[in-house]
């Protein structure tokens, strides 16, 4: 294992809403993703989901509130909680979640990304 430079890894792709795996920790994957615009309402019934903002600003909308995250801030969405992330401008984030988690939860649509894509 060698050190990982997050900015270097982020420079390797430009598409939005398509998480890229950069490392694994036990049964979890560390992923980088660029987001912009609206995502879909979804949940992950079997796992929590960690969002860590590397650069930019994003929001996570819930049925009863909206959480705003800025550079250097993180939030853990509890398992089973329906949410919708979005960002007005491009935002770079890190996700930590178990292997094989589908980004759109149980809903498959045009934003469902291929899983286990490494950079």
C-alpha positions in Angstrom: 0.0 0.0 0.0 1.3 3.4 -0.8 0.0 6.9 0.1 -2.9 8.3 -1.8 -3.1 11.9 -2.9 -6.8 12.9 -3.0 -6.3 15.8 -5.4 -4.3 13.7 -7.8 -7.0 11.0 -7.8 -9.8 13.6 -8.3 -8.0 14.9 -11.3 -8.3 11.5 -13.0 -12.0 11.8 -13.7 -14.6 14.5 -14.5 -18.0 12.9 -14.5 -20.5 13.6 -11.8 -22.3 11.1 -9.5 -20.0 8.3 -10.4 -18.0 7.1 -7.3 -14.5 5.8 -7.8 -12.9 3.5 -5.3 -9.4 4.6 -4.0 -8.9 2.1 -1.1 -10.5 -0.5 1.1 -10.6 -0.8 4.8 -11.9 -4.2 6.1 -15.2 -4.6 4.3 -15.5 -0.9 3.5 -14.5 1.1 0.4 -13.2 4.6 0.4 -14.6 6.4 -2.7 -14.2 9.8 -4.3 -17.0 11.4 -6.2 -17.7 14.7 -7.9 -21.3 15.9 -7.6 -23.2 18.7 -9.3 -27.0 19.3 -9.5 -29.7 17.1 -8.0 -29.4 13.4 -7.2 -32.3 11.1 -6.6 -34.2 10.4 -3.3 -32.9 7.1 -2.0 -31.9 5.2 1.1 -29.5 2.4 2.0 -31.5 0.0 4.1 -28.5 -2.0 5.3 -25.8 0.6 6.0 -25.0 4.1 7.1 -23.4 6.4 4.6 -20.5 8.9 5.3 -20.2 12.1 3.3 -16.9 14.1 3.7 -16.6 17.3 1.7 -13.1 17.7 0.3 -13.8 20.8 -1.7 -16.9 22.9 -2.4 -20.3 22.9 -0.8 -23.2 20.4 -0.8 -26.5 19.8 0.8 -28.3 16.7 1.9 -32.0 17.0 1.9 -34.2 14.9 4.2 -37.9 14.8 4.5 -37.8 17.1 7.6 -34.6 19.1 7.2 -31.6 20.0 5.0 -28.0 19.7 6.1 -25.4 22.0 4.5 -21.8 20.8 4.3 -18.8 22.9 3.5 -15.2 22.0 2.8 -13.8 19.9 5.7 -17.2 18.9 7.1 -18.8 15.5 7.2 -22.1 13.9 7.9 -23.3 10.3 8.5 -26.7 9.5 7.1 -28.1 6.6 9.2 -29.2 3.4 7.5 -32.7 3.4 6.1 -33.1 7.2 6.1 -34.3 8.6 2.8 -32.1 11.5 1.6 -31.2 13.4 -1.5 -27.7 15.0 -1.9 -27.2 17.9 -4.2 -24.8 20.7 -5.0 -25.3 23.9 -7.0 -21.7 24.0 -8.1 -19.3 21.1 -8.4 -18.4 19.6 -5.1 -15.7 16.9 -4.4 -16.5 14.4 -1.7 -15.3 11.2 -0.1 -17.7 8.4 0.7 -17.1 5.6 3.1 -19.4 2.6 2.8 -19.5 -1.2 2.6 -18.4 -2.9 -0.6 -21.1 -3.4 -3.1 -23.3 -0.5 -2.0 -25.3 0.9 -4.9 -25.2 4.7 -5.0 -28.9 5.0 -5.7 -29.9 2.5 -3.0 -32.7 0.1 -4.1 -33.7 2.4 -6.9 -32.1 1.8 -10.3 -32.1 4.7 -12.8 -29.9 6.7 -15.1 -27.8 7.9 -12.1 -27.0 4.4 -10.9 -23.3 4.1 -11.2 -21.2 1.0 -11.9 -19.9 -0.4 -8.7 -16.3 -1.2 -7.7 -14.7 1.1 -10.2 -11.1 1.8 -9.1 -8.8 4.7 -9.9 
